[in-house]
Amino acid sequence: NHSSGNGREFEFDFDDPSLRAALELHHGLARQGPGSAATTRRLLSLAQPVPPRPRALDLGCGPGPSAVLLARETEAEVTAVDLYPVFLDELRSNAENAGVAHRIHPENRSMDDLPHPDGSFDLVWSEGAAYNIGFDAALRAWRHLLAPEGVLVVTELGWTTDTPHPEAREFWDAVYPLRSTAENIALATAAGYTVTATYLLPDEDWFAEYYTPLEQRITEVDPDDPYAVEAADYLRREIELRRAHGADYGYVGYVLRPRG
Ligand code: SAM
């Protein structure tokens, strides 16, 4: 996913048939990673105080489950950023159905290349997406966007045990080496934040709106499309890993405030 020479550090290579097949498997899902409305609400309550009509930024918004909830429940103006135009189209239609399209502003750009001025957001939000540029890089890149009293809420996958099963370690090491919650707190502190709360997403958040519909999708893959079959096999392994060793890793929400 990385390219160089054009000044941008991160791009999707939409000509890559493996990536395209993986993305297509995800079209039309309500969410694109573990989460739930209950969790977004919980994180929002942990993030208080937040101004009544916050200027919000949702990074890696996907089809917009959190962007739409924030717009509905806080009267936020939400700038919603994603690199993948198909998800932004889905966000537009979800926002319209929820009656909040006028307060959601989709932007097709990379979360590591944001043009917004310093201090322009009260609430920066990112569920299951910071890993795309790396948690540490994300925290450092986003800090200047926060108003002095602003708050960053970000969920990040990490180990929930000191002794993860070797299969889990091997699987995640190959794609995105995980850290413990304590290590992520240390990174956030070093990046200039105070960690005011953490919240481990319940196991149900992996399945109800993400793995369960995805698993159904996997069974419908065209067996003559090798890229789709490969993408489906990978996701099947990821879901099996969760069933076998899910207690060893989890998504954690971090509520972060910029330190003076
Ligand atoms: N937050 C959404 C949710 O919870 O359903 C989406 C989570 S999904 C696991 C990660 C999202 O990050 C995808 O929508 C993907 O297109 C987007 N993404 C990946 N790399 C990105 C980047 N560099 N900049 C912006 N969005 C990116």
Residues whose N, C-alpha, C, O or C-beta is under 5 A from the ligand:
A	BS01	SAM	F10 A30 R31 Q32 G33 G35 G60 C61 G62 V81 D82 L83 Y84 F87 R109 S110 M111 E127 G128 A129 N132
